Amino acid sequence: MQAIIETIFDFVYLTTVITLGIIMLRNANSNTLVKLFGIMAIVLGCGDAFHLVPRAYALLTNGLAEHVKALGFGKMVTSITMTVFYVILYHIAEKRYKIENRSLMILVYLLAAVRIVLCFFPQNAWLSAEAPLSWAIYRNIPFALMGLLMIALFYRGAKLTQDKPFRFMWLAITLSFAFYIPVVLWADSIPLVGMLMIPKTCAYVWIVLMGWNAMKIETSN
C-alpha cells in the first residue's frame, strides 16, 4: 500500500511541476521573471525524477535494498539540481526586488559551487548503502546557508515592496528546510522520519505555484 501511495504522489508531483514549468516557459514571451520560474520548475522536476523514478520502480518490484546504486546516483543528481534551483531562485529575487549587490551574487554562486564540489567527493559514498552521515552534513552546510539567504531576501523584499504574490515565499522556503534537515540527520536511524519528505515536496510545489500565480498576473498586465 505504501508503495502505491508513494508512487502516485511522486507521479502527480513530477507531472505537476514539470507541466507548470513548460507552460510558464511557453507563455513567458519576453518576461524574464516568468522564464526563470519556468526553468526553475523544470530543473526541480527533472532533477527529482532521477531519484523518485528509481525509487518508485524499487518499491513496486523487489525493494529499495536491491537498487542502492541507482537510488544513490539519483540522490546525487537531485542534490546538484536542487542547488541550481536555489541559484535560479536568487535571480528571481534579484529581478523581482531590483537587488544590485555583486558581492551577494558572488556569495550565492560560491556557496553553490562549494555544495556541488562537495557532492562529487568520493567520501559521500553515494552508491553505497552505508553512506556516512558526516558527509551528508558537510554538503548540506552551504546548501542551508543558501536557503537562509533566500529566506532573508524574500522576506525583506516582499515586506518592503508589499509583494502580495510572493508574501509567503520565505515561509515556503523555511518549511522546505525545516522538513528536510531532520531527514538528513535521522532518516537512516529512524526510517519514519523519511516521511517528512512529503511535506517538504509540498513546500516546493507551493513555491512553483507562487510562480504560476505571478505569471498569470504578469501576463495579464
C-alpha positions as CSV (number, residue, x, y, z in Angstrom):
1,M,0.0,0.0,0.0
2,Q,2.9,2.4,0.9
3,A,4.5,1.7,-2.5
4,I,1.3,2.5,-4.4
5,I,0.5,5.7,-2.4
6,E,4.1,7.0,-2.6
7,T,4.3,6.2,-6.3
8,I,1.1,8.0,-7.1
9,F,2.2,11.0,-5.0
10,D,5.5,11.2,-6.8
11,F,3.9,10.9,-10.2
12,V,1.5,13.7,-9.5
13,Y,4.3,15.9,-8.1
14,L,6.7,15.4,-11.0
15,T,4.0,15.8,-13.6
16,T,2.6,18.9,-12.0
17,V,5.9,20.8,-11.6
18,I,7.3,19.9,-15.0
19,T,4.0,20.7,-16.7
20,L,3.7,24.1,-15.0
21,G,7.3,24.8,-15.9
22,I,6.7,24.1,-19.5
23,I,3.6,26.2,-19.6
24,M,5.3,29.1,-17.9
25,L,8.2,28.9,-20.4
26,R,5.7,28.8,-23.4
27,N,3.7,31.8,-22.1
28,A,6.6,33.9,-20.8
29,N,7.2,35.7,-24.1
30,S,9.7,38.4,-23.1
31,N,9.0,38.2,-19.4
32,T,12.3,37.2,-17.8
33,L,10.8,36.5,-14.4
34,V,8.3,34.1,-15.8
35,K,11.0,32.4,-17.9
36,L,13.2,31.9,-14.7
37,F,10.3,30.4,-12.9
38,G,9.6,28.0,-15.8
39,I,13.2,26.9,-16.0
40,M,13.4,26.5,-12.2
41,A,10.3,24.3,-12.1
42,I,11.6,22.1,-14.9
43,V,15.0,21.8,-13.2
44,L,13.2,20.9,-9.9
45,G,11.0,18.2,-11.6
46,C,13.7,16.7,-13.8
47,G,16.3,16.6,-11.1
48,D,13.9,14.9,-8.6
49,A,12.9,12.4,-11.2
50,F,16.4,10.9,-11.1
51,H,15.8,9.8,-7.6
52,L,12.0,9.4,-7.5
53,V,11.6,7.3,-10.6
54,P,14.2,4.6,-9.5
55,R,12.6,4.7,-6.0
56,A,9.1,4.1,-7.4
57,Y,10.5,1.2,-9.5
58,A,12.2,-0.3,-6.5
59,L,9.2,0.0,-4.3
60,L,7.0,-1.7,-6.9
61,T,9.4,-4.5,-7.7
62,N,12.0,-6.1,-5.4
63,G,12.6,-3.4,-2.8
64,L,15.0,-0.5,-2.1
65,A,17.8,-2.7,-1.0
66,E,18.2,-4.1,-4.5
67,H,18.6,-0.7,-6.1
68,V,21.1,1.1,-3.9
69,K,23.3,2.3,-6.7
70,A,20.5,3.7,-8.8
71,L,19.0,5.4,-5.8
72,G,22.3,6.8,-4.6
73,F,23.1,8.2,-8.1
74,G,19.7,9.8,-8.2
75,K,20.2,11.4,-4.8
76,M,23.5,12.9,-6.1
77,V,21.8,14.3,-9.2
78,T,19.0,15.7,-7.1
79,S,21.4,17.3,-4.7
80,I,23.1,19.1,-7.6
81,T,19.9,20.2,-9.4
82,M,18.4,21.5,-6.1
83,T,21.5,23.7,-5.8
84,V,20.8,25.1,-9.3
85,F,17.2,25.5,-8.2
86,Y,18.3,28.0,-5.5
87,V,20.7,29.8,-7.7
88,I,17.7,30.5,-10.1
89,L,15.6,31.4,-7.2
90,Y,18.2,34.0,-6.2
91,H,18.0,35.6,-9.7
92,I,14.2,35.7,-9.3
93,A,14.6,37.6,-6.1
94,E,17.3,39.8,-7.7
95,K,15.0,40.7,-10.6
96,R,11.8,41.0,-8.5
97,Y,13.2,43.3,-5.9
98,K,15.8,45.0,-8.1
99,I,18.8,43.8,-6.0
100,E,22.1,45.3,-7.2
101,N,24.6,43.7,-5.0
102,R,27.5,42.0,-6.8
103,S,29.0,40.7,-3.5
104,L,25.8,38.9,-2.6
105,M,25.6,37.3,-6.1
106,I,29.2,36.1,-5.7
107,L,28.4,34.7,-2.3
108,V,25.4,32.7,-3.7
109,Y,27.5,31.3,-6.5
110,L,30.4,30.5,-4.2
111,L,28.1,28.6,-1.8
112,A,26.5,26.8,-4.8
113,A,30.0,25.8,-6.1
114,V,31.1,24.6,-2.8
115,R,28.0,22.5,-2.4
116,I,28.3,20.9,-5.9
117,V,32.1,20.2,-5.4
118,L,31.3,18.5,-2.0
119,C,28.7,16.4,-3.8
120,F,31.4,15.0,-6.1
121,F,33.8,13.9,-3.3
122,P,34.0,10.1,-3.2
123,Q,33.6,10.2,0.6
124,N,29.9,10.7,0.1
125,A,29.7,7.1,-0.9
126,W,26.5,7.8,-3.0
127,L,26.5,4.2,-4.4
128,S,26.8,2.5,-1.1
129,A,24.1,1.5,1.5
130,E,26.5,2.8,4.2
131,A,26.8,6.4,3.1
132,P,28.3,8.4,6.0
133,L,26.2,10.9,7.9
134,S,29.2,13.3,8.3
135,W,29.4,13.9,4.6
136,A,25.7,14.4,4.3
137,I,26.1,17.2,6.9
138,Y,29.2,18.7,5.2
139,R,27.5,19.1,1.8
140,N,24.3,20.5,3.3
141,I,26.0,23.3,5.2
142,P,26.5,25.6,2.2
143,F,23.0,24.5,1.0
144,A,21.4,25.5,4.2
145,L,23.3,28.9,4.1
146,M,21.8,29.4,0.6
147,G,18.4,28.7,2.0
148,L,18.9,31.2,4.8
149,L,19.9,33.8,2.2
150,M,16.8,33.2,0.1
151,I,14.5,33.4,3.2
152,A,16.0,36.7,4.2
153,L,15.8,38.1,0.6
154,F,12.2,37.2,0.0
155,Y,11.0,38.2,3.5
156,R,12.7,41.6,3.3
157,G,11.8,42.1,-0.4
158,A,8.1,41.2,-0.1
159,K,7.7,43.3,3.0
160,L,9.4,46.4,1.6
161,T,7.5,46.2,-1.8
162,Q,4.2,44.9,-0.4
163,D,4.6,42.0,-2.9
164,K,1.4,40.1,-2.4
165,P,2.0,37.1,-4.8
166,F,5.3,36.3,-3.0
167,R,4.5,37.3,0.5
168,F,4.8,33.7,1.7
169,M,7.8,32.7,-0.4
170,W,10.0,33.0,2.6
171,L,7.7,30.7,4.6
172,A,7.6,28.0,1.9
173,I,11.5,28.0,1.7
174,T,11.6,27.9,5.6
175,L,9.2,24.9,5.7
176,S,11.2,23.0,2.9
177,F,14.3,23.2,5.1
178,A,12.5,22.5,8.3
179,F,11.3,19.2,6.9
180,Y,14.5,18.4,5.0
181,I,17.1,18.8,7.8
182,P,15.6,16.1,10.1
183,V,15.6,13.7,7.1
184,V,19.3,14.3,6.6
185,L,20.1,13.9,10.3
186,W,17.9,11.0,11.3
187,A,16.2,9.2,8.4
188,D,18.8,6.4,8.4
189,S,18.4,5.6,12.1
190,I,14.7,6.4,12.2
191,P,13.1,5.5,8.9
192,L,9.8,7.0,9.8
193,V,11.5,10.5,9.7
194,G,11.8,10.0,5.9
195,M,8.0,10.7,5.6
196,L,8.9,14.4,6.1
197,M,10.0,14.4,2.5
198,I,6.3,14.5,1.6
199,P,5.6,17.9,3.2
200,K,9.0,19.1,2.1
201,T,7.9,18.3,-1.5
202,C,4.6,20.1,-1.0
203,A,6.6,23.2,0.1
204,Y,8.4,23.1,-3.3
205,V,5.1,22.7,-5.1
206,W,3.9,25.8,-3.2
207,I,7.0,27.7,-4.5
208,V,6.2,26.8,-8.1
209,L,2.5,27.7,-7.7
210,M,3.5,31.1,-6.4
211,G,5.5,31.5,-9.7
212,W,2.4,30.2,-11.6
213,N,0.2,32.8,-9.9
214,A,2.8,35.5,-10.6
215,M,2.8,34.5,-14.3
216,K,-1.0,34.9,-14.5
217,I,-0.7,38.4,-13.0
218,E,2.4,39.4,-15.1
219,T,0.9,38.1,-18.4
220,S,-2.5,39.7,-17.9
221,N,-1.0,43.2,-17.5
